[in-house]
Amino acid sequence: MSDESATEAPNPASADLDGLTPLAFVELVNREDAGIAAAVANAAPEIARAIERIAASLAAGGRLIYVGAGTSGRLGVLDAAEMPPTFGTPPGAVVGVIAGGSAALTRAVEGAEDSPEQGALDLQALAVSAADTVVGITASGTAPYVIGALEHAAAAGAGTIGFACNPGSPVAAMADIGITVATGPEVLAGSTRMKAGTATKMVLNMLSTGAMVRLGKTYGNLMVDLQATNRKLRARSLSIVARATGLGREAAAARLDEADGDVKVAIVCARLDVDPGTARRRLRDAGGRLRDALGESQP
């Protein structure tokens, strides 16, 4: 085989791609995708270490900063954008940085990933410090923009995590924690928005959700720190309060109104029969951990 990376190499299984019927194409892609979860599982120890590192940064008032180019950068920005409504994180706690800036979210910015200097400058603009954890995301593991960003982060004392889909990549090697998910050649050669992109989304889901669980932003599997910013999320808030308290929907709605829409406060009020002020004090004393505020032991 040539020196090209696995994510760029042609896939023998799809050599006749342009001759396939739509059904055969779907079956082929599905077969190739079936191995992604197993590839992610192989990196489980490193992903778990990364979750601990990220949670520690956030608990100490630092930030989780994703940095990537192209599809990798877009997925990082997406994950960061979903943290405030899902987990009530404060603005700026989870940040997504993409080569080429916001314009690159909707169109390709050619050459943006080729500048390590710009990667460093973009993190310098964020005043990255030792309190932060920076996750460099690049399917190839070689994007100069990401390498420059991680070098700057390391020099600033920040924790660094490198994610790649090619074994032996520079990004994984240079980071404090290297996560490699070997997805192999793409069905469409070099199109890393496919298997590599799916693997990236799976790992980012684990990193951010795992860190938020560690920080006490869930109760069981309920997202008790969500921000109810639309009708669907308001309905979800009501369902969560009802499930966590055993109340009917009408009584749960009354508790939620009493708590000004704060799910955790409503649950503490209902479960301990206290007023919202007392509930907020209990939550503050428990560091925001609902189970501790309720005086419950871990299941």
N, C-alpha and C positions, 0 to 999 in steps of 0.2 A: 504493500500500500504506500501511497505518496505521503509527503510530510503534512498534507492538509489535515485540519482537525476533523474529528468525528462528526461534528455538527455541520460541517461544510461538505463532507464526502457524499457522493451519490449512494443511494440506498438500493442494493440489488433487488430487494423485494418490490420496488416500484419502477423498475427499468422500463416497463411498458405502460407507464401511467397514462399517456395520452391515447392509448387504445382501449382503455377500460370503459365499460358501461358505468353509468352513475351508481348502480347497486354494487358492482365490483369495486369501484372506487371507495364507496362508503365502508365496505367490508374490510378493505385493505387498511384504510386509515384507522378503523376501529381496532384491528389486530395490532397495529403499531402502537396505538395509544394504550393498549392493555398492559404494556410493560412499564408504564410510567410510575405507577404507584409502588411497584417493587423497587425501582431505581431510587425513589425517594426514601423508601424504608431502609435502604443500605446506608443512607446518610443520617439515620435517626439519632445516633449519639451526638453528632456535631450540631444538628438542629436543636437538640435539647440543651446543649451548652450555650448555644446562641440565645435561646429563650431566657435562660438565667441571666446572661449578660445584659440583654435588653431590659429585662424587668428591673435589674439592679440600677441601671442608668435612670430609668423613668422614676423609680422610687426615690432616688436621690435628687430629683428635680432636673435631670438631664433630658436629652432628647434621643429619639430614634430617628435617624436620617438615612433614607434610602437614596442611592445615587446610581444612575444607569443611563444607557443610551438606547434609542429605538424602542423596540418592544419591551425590553428589560426596564427601561426608564419609565415607560408608560404604566407598566404593572406596579412599579414602586409608587408612583404618584397616585394610582388608583387605590392601593392599599392604605396609603396615608390619608387620603380623602375620606375613607370610610370609617376612620377611627372616632371622630367626634360624634357622629350620630349613633354609632353602635355602642361605644363605650364611654361617651361623655368626656373624652380627653380634652384638655384645654387647647386653645389655638396654639399651634407651633410646637406641641409636644411630639408629634410625629410628622415628619417632613419628607416630601418626595422631591428629588432634584433630578432633572432630565437634561441631557446634553442638548443644547439648542434652545433651552428655555421653554416657555409655555407654547410657543408656536409649534414645537416638535410634538405636542400632544395630538395634533390633528393632521399633521403632514410631515413627511420626511424632511429633515434638515441635513442635507448632504454634507458629509465631512465633520459634523459636530462631534462625533465620537473619536476623532483622530487627534484631538488636542489634550495631552495630559496637563498642559498649563491652564487650560480653561477649566478642567476638572478641579484643579487646586484653587483657582480663583473663585469658582462658584461656592466652594466650601468655606473659603476665607470670608466671603461675603456673609456667610451665616454665623461667623465667629465661632466655629467649631472649637470645642474645648475638651478637657479631660472628663467632663461630666457626661459627654455624649457617647453614643454608639453609632457608628456609621456602617451601613450594609452596602457593599459594592455589588451590583448585579450585572452580570454579563454572560450571556450564553456561551460565547467562545472562551471566556476567561482571559481575554487579551485586549479588550477595549482600552486604548490609551487614556481616554477621558476618565474612565473608572479607576485605572491605575494611578493617575495623577491625583484624583480625589482621595483615594485611600492613603497615598503617601503623605498628603497634607494632613489628613486626619490623624495618622500615626504620629507625625511630627508634633501635632498639637496635644498629644497625649490621649486622644479619644480611643475607645475600644473599636476594633475593626473586625468586620465579618465579610468574607468574600464568598460569593455564590457564583458557580459556573456549572456548565453541563459537559465540559471536557475534562477528563482526568489529567492531572499534572499541570493544571493551568497556573499562570503567574498570579492571578488574582487570589486564588485559593491559597497559594503558597505564601504570599506576602501578608495575609491577614492573621490576626490573632486566632481566629476560628475560620477554617476553610470548609465550605460545604460544597461538595461535588455530587451532582446528580447526573449520572452518565446516561443520557437519553439516546445516544447514538445518532446515526444519519436520519435526516428528515425524509418524509415521503416525497416532498418537493425539495430537492437538494438545496441546502443552505437556508431554507425558510424557517428560521428558528422561532417564528411566531407560533409554530405548530407544537411539536412534542416538547421542545425546550421551553416554550412559552407556557404550556400547560404545567410543566414541572415547576417553573418559577412561581406561578400563581399558587400552586399547592404549598410550596415551601413558605411563601410570604404569608399565606393564611395561617400556617402553623406558628410562625415567628410572632406575628402581631397578636393573634388570639391567645396563644400560649402565654405571652407576656402579660396580657390583660387579665387572664385567669389568675396568674401569680400575684397580681396587684389587687386582687379581691373585687374585680369589676364584674364578677358573675356570682350567682347564687345557684349552686347546682349547675344546670346548663341554661339558666335564664339570664338574659342580658339586662341586669337590673340597673345599669348606669346609662341606658340609652337615653337619647334626647328626642322627645316626641315632637318632631318638627313638621309632621304632616299627618293626614288622617289615618294612614296605615299604621304609623308608629304610635299614634295615640291609642288606637285599638289594641296594638300589641302591649302597650304599657298597662292597659286595663286588664288584659288577659294574664299578664305576669303577676300583677297584684292579686288577682283572683286565685291563681294557681298557688302562689306562695303563702296565702293566708287561709284558703278554704272558703272565702267569702263568695257570696253570689255577686253577679255583675253590678247590681245596683248598689250594694253595700261597698264593693270594691271601688266603684266610681266615686262614692262619697268620700272614702278615705283618700283617694287620689286627689280629689278637689281640695280637701283639707290640707294636703301636703303640697299644694301648688304644683301638682304634676310630677313631683319627685317620687320615683318608684320606691327607692330604698326607704325614704321617710314614711311613705304610706304603709309599707310592709311592717316597719317597726311600730308605727302607731297602732296598727291592727293587731299585731301579734302580742304586743306587750300592754296594750290599752293605755298608751301614753299620748300626750299632746305633741304636736309637731316640733315645738322647741326642745322638748326632752328627747325626742327621737333624733333630732339633729345633733344634740350634744353627745348622745350615745354613739352615733356614727362617727363623729369627730374623734372621740376618745378611742374608738376602735380602728382609727386610720381608714375609715370608709369601708371596712370589711363588714358586710351585712351579717354574716354568720357570727362573728365576734360580737357585734352590737346586740344580737339576739341572745347571746350567752350560750350558743350551741357549740358542741364539739364537732370536729371534722367527721364526716361519715366514714 
